[in-house]
């Protein structure tokens, strides 16, 4: 059985939530050349749900905001390694 990566997301109210496979999803989106925008945030949510992460409908907007920041940070980290 393959090992599944996980990370903790921190929300503005300091709530923390564990999500599975976010690292892989961010890497996939980056390799696809996806820009950090609302459409990409929605795609991250959909892919997280496919990896058995429960996203409460009432919290989707907050998740999208946090995930977009995570993706922007991921892109910035990748650019730092290529220069």
ZIMO-V134048 format. One record per run of one state. SS is the DSSP state (a for helix, b for strand, c for the rest). FROM is the first residue (numbers start at 1). TO is the last residue. If there is no record, write none. Layout:
ss;from;to
SS;FROM;TO
SS;FROM;TO
This chain:
ss;from;to
c;1;5
b;6;10
c;11;15
b;16;20
c;21;21
a;22;31
c;32;37
a;38;50
c;51;56
a;57;82
c;83;83
